[in-house]
Amino acid sequence: MFNEKLAEALNKQMNNEFYSAHSYMAMAAYSEHNNYLGFAHFYLQQAEEERAHGMKIYKYLNDRGVHVKFSALAEPETDYTSIFDTFEKALLQEKEVTKNIYDLTDLAWEHKEHATISFLRWFLDEQVEEEASFETHIEYLKRIGNDQNALFIYENELGKRSAPAE
């Protein structure tokens, strides 16, 4: 029988992943509203990726015979001061997800749930990539500063992004 505390924590993380998608949709809406269509596209792709992460947990829970439980999503932040602000807040969000995955992994170890430990390794690797990606974007945006031409070129590059297959 699957540990009840771990099942509850995985359900919570699944909902956290869907909230992250919701939050990235809000960042996309901010970007689009301010005519940053490339950044909007980037955040829409990010939202798709987060939904895929939520579905990965959904499928795992079902495979393990755990009842999947959805909860209401909190309203995401919608007021940003700049594109740079969206990237800073996205990095904070990813760091929170990383902490949650660490906590889940610790809980899986505590209950000697080896299949879940193996399952969570993918998420641990993914979070390293996510944090590094946002840190890089933030550094690029710092270098760009107020150079609108460079920002335009960078935005166009991010607008070409396609969500990786999960």
C-alpha positions as CSV (number, residue, x, y, z in Angstrom):
1,M,0.0,0.0,0.0
2,F,1.3,3.4,-1.0
3,N,2.2,5.7,2.0
4,E,-0.7,8.1,2.7
5,K,1.5,11.0,3.7
6,L,3.6,10.6,0.5
7,A,0.5,10.3,-1.6
8,E,-0.8,13.6,-0.1
9,A,2.5,15.3,-0.7
10,L,2.6,14.1,-4.4
11,N,-1.0,15.3,-4.9
12,K,0.0,18.7,-3.5
13,Q,3.1,18.9,-5.8
14,M,0.9,18.0,-8.8
15,N,-1.3,20.9,-8.0
16,N,1.8,23.1,-7.4
17,E,2.9,22.3,-11.0
18,F,-0.5,23.3,-12.3
19,Y,-0.2,26.5,-10.3
20,S,3.2,27.2,-11.8
21,A,1.6,26.8,-15.3
22,H,-1.1,29.3,-14.1
23,S,1.5,31.7,-13.0
24,Y,3.4,31.5,-16.2
25,M,0.2,32.2,-18.1
26,A,-0.1,35.4,-16.0
27,M,3.4,36.3,-17.0
28,A,2.5,35.7,-20.6
29,A,-0.6,37.9,-20.3
30,Y,1.5,40.7,-18.8
31,S,4.1,40.3,-21.6
32,E,1.4,40.3,-24.4
33,H,-0.4,43.2,-22.8
34,N,2.8,45.2,-23.0
35,N,3.5,44.1,-26.6
36,Y,6.3,41.7,-25.8
37,L,5.1,38.9,-28.0
38,G,8.3,37.0,-27.9
39,F,8.4,36.9,-24.1
40,A,4.7,36.0,-24.1
41,H,5.4,33.1,-26.3
42,F,8.3,32.0,-24.0
43,Y,6.0,32.1,-21.0
44,L,3.2,30.2,-22.8
45,Q,5.8,27.5,-23.7
46,Q,6.9,27.5,-20.0
47,A,3.3,27.0,-18.9
48,E,2.9,24.0,-21.3
49,E,6.0,22.5,-19.7
50,E,4.7,22.9,-16.2
51,R,1.3,21.3,-17.2
52,A,3.3,18.4,-18.6
53,H,5.1,18.1,-15.2
54,G,1.8,18.1,-13.4
55,M,0.5,15.4,-15.8
56,K,3.7,13.3,-15.1
57,I,2.8,13.3,-11.4
58,Y,-0.9,12.6,-12.3
59,K,0.1,9.5,-14.3
60,Y,2.5,8.3,-11.7
61,L,-0.1,8.6,-8.9
62,N,-2.6,6.7,-11.0
63,D,-0.1,4.0,-11.9
64,R,0.5,3.6,-8.1
65,G,-3.2,3.3,-7.4
66,V,-3.4,6.6,-5.6
67,H,-6.5,8.7,-5.9
68,V,-5.6,11.9,-7.6
69,K,-7.0,15.0,-5.9
70,F,-7.2,18.4,-7.5
71,S,-7.4,21.6,-5.4
72,A,-8.3,25.2,-6.2
73,L,-5.4,27.2,-7.6
74,A,-4.5,30.4,-5.9
75,E,-4.7,33.6,-8.1
76,P,-1.2,34.2,-9.5
77,E,0.4,37.6,-9.4
78,T,-0.6,39.7,-12.3
79,D,1.1,43.0,-11.6
80,Y,4.7,43.2,-12.7
81,T,7.0,46.2,-13.0
82,S,8.9,45.0,-16.0
83,I,9.9,42.0,-18.1
84,F,12.9,41.7,-15.9
85,D,10.6,41.5,-12.9
86,T,8.8,38.5,-14.5
87,F,12.0,36.6,-14.8
88,E,13.1,37.4,-11.3
89,K,9.7,36.2,-10.0
90,A,9.9,33.1,-12.2
91,L,13.3,32.2,-10.7
92,L,11.9,32.5,-7.2
93,Q,9.0,30.3,-8.2
94,E,11.4,27.7,-9.6
95,K,13.4,27.8,-6.4
96,E,10.3,27.1,-4.4
97,V,9.5,24.1,-6.7
98,T,13.0,22.8,-6.2
99,K,12.6,23.0,-2.4
100,N,9.3,21.1,-2.7
101,I,10.9,18.4,-4.8
102,Y,13.7,18.1,-2.2
103,D,11.1,17.7,0.5
104,L,9.2,15.1,-1.5
105,T,12.5,13.2,-2.1
106,D,13.3,13.3,1.6
107,L,9.8,12.0,2.4
108,A,10.2,9.2,-0.1
109,W,13.5,8.2,1.5
110,E,11.9,8.3,4.9
111,H,9.3,5.8,3.8
112,K,11.7,3.8,1.7
113,E,9.6,4.3,-1.3
114,H,12.2,3.4,-3.9
115,A,10.0,3.7,-7.0
116,T,9.1,7.2,-6.0
117,I,12.7,8.1,-5.3
118,S,13.5,7.0,-8.8
119,F,10.5,8.9,-10.2
120,L,11.6,12.1,-8.5
121,R,15.1,12.0,-9.8
122,W,13.8,13.3,-13.1
123,F,12.3,16.3,-11.4
124,L,15.5,16.9,-9.5
125,D,17.4,17.1,-12.7
126,E,14.7,19.2,-14.4
127,Q,14.9,21.8,-11.6
128,V,18.6,22.2,-12.0
129,E,17.9,23.0,-15.6
130,E,15.0,25.3,-14.8
131,E,16.9,27.4,-12.3
132,A,20.0,27.7,-14.5
133,S,17.9,28.7,-17.4
134,F,16.2,31.6,-15.5
135,E,19.5,32.7,-14.0
136,T,20.9,32.9,-17.5
137,H,18.0,34.9,-18.8
138,I,18.3,37.3,-15.8
139,E,22.0,37.8,-16.5
140,Y,21.3,38.5,-20.2
141,L,18.6,41.0,-19.3
142,K,21.0,42.7,-16.9
143,R,23.6,43.0,-19.7
144,I,20.9,44.3,-22.1
145,G,19.8,47.0,-19.6
146,N,18.0,49.8,-21.4
147,D,19.2,48.8,-24.9
148,Q,15.9,48.5,-26.7
149,N,17.5,47.1,-29.8
150,A,19.2,44.3,-27.9
151,L,16.0,43.6,-26.0
152,F,14.1,43.3,-29.3
153,I,16.6,40.8,-30.6
154,Y,16.6,38.8,-27.4
155,E,12.8,38.8,-27.3
156,N,12.7,37.5,-30.9
157,E,15.0,34.7,-30.0
158,L,12.9,33.6,-27.0
159,G,9.8,33.9,-29.2
160,K,11.2,31.0,-31.3
161,R,11.3,28.6,-28.4
162,S,9.3,25.4,-28.5
163,A,8.4,23.4,-25.5
164,P,10.6,20.3,-25.2
165,A,8.9,16.9,-25.3
166,E,8.6,15.5,-21.8
